[in-house]
Amino acid sequence: MTNREIVKYCIDEIIKAGADKVSCSLSVGSKNELNVDAGELSLFRTTFNRNLSLKAIKENKKGNISLNKLDKESIDQAIVELMDITNSTKPDTANDISEFQPAKTFNLGSKEPNLDLMYSRLKEFVEFTNNKYPKVILEQAILDFSYAQTILMNSNGIDFTINKGVYGFGPMFTSKDGKNTSSFNYAGFSSIELAKSLHEYANIELLMKQSEEQITTQQIPEKFVGDVIITPECFGDFVSAFESMISDYPLISGTSIYKDKLNEQIADKKLSIHCRPVSNDIEVGYFVTSDGYETKNSTVIDKGELKTFLLGLYGSNKTGLEKAVNSGGAFVIDAGDKSLDDLIKSVKQGILMARFSGGNPSENGDFSGVAKNSYYIENGKVKFPISETMVSGNIAKMFMNIKNISSERTNDGTSIIPWIQFSGLTVSGK
C-alpha cells in the first residue's frame, strides 16, 4: 500500500471496529547527519523514520496508539489494541477531532540534501573555529538534513499532506586555557538552505567568542536586586514557560495565573509577542496544528495585553474558551528602539544572562535558577564573566517590569527574539 492508502485503510478499519470518530497521521522520512566530536569530523549517517499515529473516539471515550511498523498484520493488531484502549477509558464530552477543511498540500524546503555543501560547510566551520577561537573546544557539532512527508486524515474528511525538508545545526562547546575551563554552551539554527557559513547564523560566533572570555570567571560582589538583560537564546526558555501557562492543562485545572487575564494588561506596553508559523518572518514554521487544523498566525501579547490563550481543541471544549489558531511557538517579538549597547549603559547594577539553568516556574510564576555563561554589569559597563550565580523572581512581575527592548534581534529560523532588560530581579552568589 502507498502511504495514502495506509492512512485511508486505517480510518476505514477503525470505523468498522466500532469507533465514532477517527484521526490518523503517517510520517515517513529520513535524516542525513554529519557529526563533529572533539573537534574532528567523525561520522556520517542516514536514518529512516516512520511513525503511524491512530486516534479513536467511541461514545466520547478516546484512545491513542502509535507504531513504526507499516505491514498489514502490525496495523491490524494495533487497531485491535487501540479499540481495547478506547473502550477502557472514561468518557469525556470534550474529546473530538477537527471538523472538515478543504484538502491541501504544504511544501517547505527540498526533498534531498546537498551533501557536498553540508560537508564543506561543516569542514569550514571547524577550520574557522580552530583558527579564530583556538581556545574553543567543539565537544560536538551536528549538521543534519531532515525530510518527512506527513499525511493527516480523519473521518470528518480532513486530508492534509506536508512535505518538509530542513537543515539544522547545533554546536556544543567549551573553552579551555591551561587548567581553567569555561562552562559549556550551545547554539543552533534551522534553515531550508545553507546560504552562508554556519558561524554567521543566529549568534553562533558571538557565543563562541564569549566562551573564550568565560574561561576565567569571578563572583559577583554582593547580593542585590537589580536589572537582568536576557539574551535571545535565554529568553526563548522564558517565553516557552509563559506559553505553557496559557495552554490546556493550567487553564483546564484553573491553576494558570493568567486564567482571567484575557484582554488585560499582563506585561509592559513595550512587549508584543506573536506566533507566526506561516509568515515570511519565520523560515521554518509549521502548517497544521497538533489537533488537525490548518495553522494561522496570531498575536499573543499586543503592547502588553494578553490577546489569546493557546488552547487546543480539547482544552477549548473543556473550558468553553476559544481555540487557538496555532499550536504556539514560532515566536516573533517586536524590536525596541534602543541598541543593546544602550541597554547595557542604562544598568547601574545587574547581569547579562545568556543561559538559565532552572526548573519551570511554579504555579504562581516564581522561578529560581543559575545564570550561566553570563556577565556582571556595573555603572553601564560589562565588568567580567561571572561564576554560577542565582537569579530569582516571578515571571508575571518580570513581564510587567520591562525597562527596555533592544532594536537588534536574533533570528534562528524558528523564532525572532531581541535582548530584553528587566528590573527587580534578585541576583546572588551561589
ChimeraX attribute file (.defattr): number of C-alpha atoms within 10 A of each C-alpha:
attribute: neighborCount
match mode: 1-to-1
recipient: residues
	/A:1	10
	/A:2	7
	/A:3	16
	/A:4	16
	/A:5	10
	/A:6	19
	/A:7	22
	/A:8	18
	/A:9	17
	/A:10	25
	/A:11	25
	/A:12	14
	/A:13	16
	/A:14	25
	/A:15	17
	/A:16	10
	/A:17	14
	/A:18	14
	/A:19	25
	/A:20	15
	/A:21	21
	/A:22	24
	/A:23	26
	/A:24	27
	/A:25	26
	/A:26	24
	/A:27	20
	/A:28	17
	/A:29	18
	/A:30	18
	/A:31	19
	/A:32	19
	/A:33	21
	/A:34	21
	/A:35	21
	/A:36	21
	/A:37	16
	/A:38	13
	/A:39	18
	/A:40	15
	/A:41	17
	/A:42	11
	/A:43	11
	/A:44	14
	/A:45	10
	/A:46	12
	/A:47	10
	/A:48	12
	/A:49	13
	/A:50	17
	/A:51	16
	/A:52	21
	/A:53	18
	/A:54	24
	/A:55	24
	/A:56	32
	/A:57	25
	/A:58	20
	/A:59	16
	/A:60	19
	/A:61	22
	/A:62	26
	/A:63	21
	/A:64	18
	/A:65	17
	/A:66	16
	/A:67	14
	/A:68	15
	/A:69	13
	/A:70	16
	/A:71	10
	/A:72	13
	/A:73	9
	/A:74	12
	/A:75	21
	/A:76	16
	/A:77	10
	/A:78	19
	/A:79	21
	/A:80	14
	/A:81	15
	/A:82	22
	/A:83	23
	/A:84	12
	/A:85	16
	/A:86	23
	/A:87	20
	/A:88	11
	/A:89	13
	/A:90	10
	/A:91	15
	/A:92	14
	/A:93	12
	/A:94	17
	/A:95	20
	/A:96	21
	/A:97	21
	/A:98	17
	/A:99	12
	/A:100	15
	/A:101	14
	/A:102	9
	/A:103	12
	/A:104	11
	/A:105	12
	/A:106	14
	/A:107	13
	/A:108	17
	/A:109	17
	/A:110	17
	/A:111	18
	/A:112	13
	/A:113	20
	/A:114	13
	/A:115	14
	/A:116	8
	/A:117	13
	/A:118	21
	/A:119	17
	/A:120	12
	/A:121	19
	/A:122	22
	/A:123	14
	/A:124	15
	/A:125	18
	/A:126	20
	/A:127	15
	/A:128	16
	/A:129	19
	/A:130	15
	/A:131	11
	/A:132	12
	/A:133	16
	/A:134	14
	/A:135	22
	/A:136	24
	/A:137	23
	/A:138	22
	/A:139	18
	/A:140	19
	/A:141	25
	/A:142	19
	/A:143	23
	/A:144	22
	/A:145	26
	/A:146	22
	/A:147	24
	/A:148	20
	/A:149	19
	/A:150	22
	/A:151	22
	/A:152	20
	/A:153	24
	/A:154	26
	/A:155	22
	/A:156	14
	/A:157	14
	/A:158	22
	/A:159	21
	/A:160	22
	/A:161	21
	/A:162	19
	/A:163	19
	/A:164	22
	/A:165	24
	/A:166	23
	/A:167	24
	/A:168	19
	/A:169	21
	/A:170	17
	/A:171	23
	/A:172	18
	/A:173	21
	/A:174	21
	/A:175	26
	/A:176	18
	/A:177	13
	/A:178	7
	/A:179	6
	/A:180	11
	/A:181	19
	/A:182	24
	/A:183	17
	/A:184	16
	/A:185	19
	/A:186	19
	/A:187	20
	/A:188	21
	/A:189	21
	/A:190	24
	/A:191	20
	/A:192	18
	/A:193	18
	/A:194	17
	/A:195	11
	/A:196	9
	/A:197	13
	/A:198	23
	/A:199	23
	/A:200	12
	/A:201	21
	/A:202	21
	/A:203	18
	/A:204	18
	/A:205	18
	/A:206	11
	/A:207	18
	/A:208	27
	/A:209	16
	/A:210	19
	/A:211	28
	/A:212	20
	/A:213	17
	/A:214	26
	/A:215	22
	/A:216	18
	/A:217	20
	/A:218	15
	/A:219	15
	/A:220	22
	/A:221	9
	/A:222	9
	/A:223	13
	/A:224	15
	/A:225	17
	/A:226	16
	/A:227	25
	/A:228	28
	/A:229	29
	/A:230	23
	/A:231	22
	/A:232	25
	/A:233	25
	/A:234	18
	/A:235	20
	/A:236	18
	/A:237	15
	/A:238	16
	/A:239	17
	/A:240	14
	/A:241	17
	/A:242	19
	/A:243	16
	/A:244	18
	/A:245	24
	/A:246	22
	/A:247	21
	/A:248	22
	/A:249	15
	/A:250	17
	/A:251	24
	/A:252	20
	/A:253	11
	/A:254	13
	/A:255	13
	/A:256	22
	/A:257	15
	/A:258	19
	/A:259	16
	/A:260	10
	/A:261	15
	/A:262	16
	/A:263	13
	/A:264	13
	/A:265	16
	/A:266	21
	/A:267	22
	/A:268	20
	/A:269	15
	/A:270	18
	/A:271	22
	/A:272	20
	/A:273	22
	/A:274	21
	/A:275	24
	/A:276	26
	/A:277	27
	/A:278	20
	/A:279	14
	/A:280	9
	/A:281	17
	/A:282	21
	/A:283	23
	/A:284	24
	/A:285	23
	/A:286	24
	/A:287	22
	/A:288	21
	/A:289	17
	/A:290	13
	/A:291	15
	/A:292	24
	/A:293	22
	/A:294	20
	/A:295	20
	/A:296	18
	/A:297	17
	/A:298	20
	/A:299	17
	/A:300	23
	/A:301	25
	/A:302	21
	/A:303	17
	/A:304	20
	/A:305	21
	/A:306	21
	/A:307	18
	/A:308	20
	/A:309	26
	/A:310	24
	/A:311	25
	/A:312	23
	/A:313	24
	/A:314	20
	/A:315	22
	/A:316	20
	/A:317	17
	/A:318	18
	/A:319	16
	/A:320	11
	/A:321	15
	/A:322	15
	/A:323	19
	/A:324	23
	/A:325	21
	/A:326	26
	/A:327	24
	/A:328	24
	/A:329	19
	/A:330	24
	/A:331	24
	/A:332	23
	/A:333	22
	/A:334	21
	/A:335	21
	/A:336	19
	/A:337	13
	/A:338	13
	/A:339	16
	/A:340	21
	/A:341	12
	/A:342	14
	/A:343	19
	/A:344	23
	/A:345	15
	/A:346	17
	/A:347	23
	/A:348	14
	/A:349	19
	/A:350	29
	/A:351	29
	/A:352	25
	/A:353	25
	/A:354	21
	/A:355	20
	/A:356	22
	/A:357	15
	/A:358	14
	/A:359	10
	/A:360	17
	/A:361	18
	/A:362	14
	/A:363	12
	/A:364	14
	/A:365	18
	/A:366	15
	/A:367	16
	/A:368	19
	/A:369	18
	/A:370	21
	/A:371	25
	/A:372	23
	/A:373	26
	/A:374	26
	/A:375	26
	/A:376	23
	/A:377	25
	/A:378	16
	/A:379	13
	/A:380	16
	/A:381	16
	/A:382	18
	/A:383	13
	/A:384	19
	/A:385	25
	/A:386	23
	/A:387	24
	/A:388	21
	/A:389	24
	/A:390	19
	/A:391	23
	/A:392	18
	/A:393	18
	/A:394	17
	/A:395	21
	/A:396	16
	/A:397	18
	/A:398	20
	/A:399	20
	/A:400	18
	/A:401	17
	/A:402	21
	/A:403	18
	/A:404	24
	/A:405	26
	/A:406	22
	/A:407	17
	/A:408	18
	/A:409	22
	/A:410	17
	/A:411	21
	/A:412	23
	/A:413	20
	/A:414	20
	/A:415	27
	/A:416	25
	/A:417	25
	/A:418	24
	/A:419	27
	/A:420	24
	/A:421	25
	/A:422	20
	/A:423	20
	/A:424	18
	/A:425	20
	/A:426	18
	/A:427	25
	/A:428	18
	/A:429	16
	/A:430	14
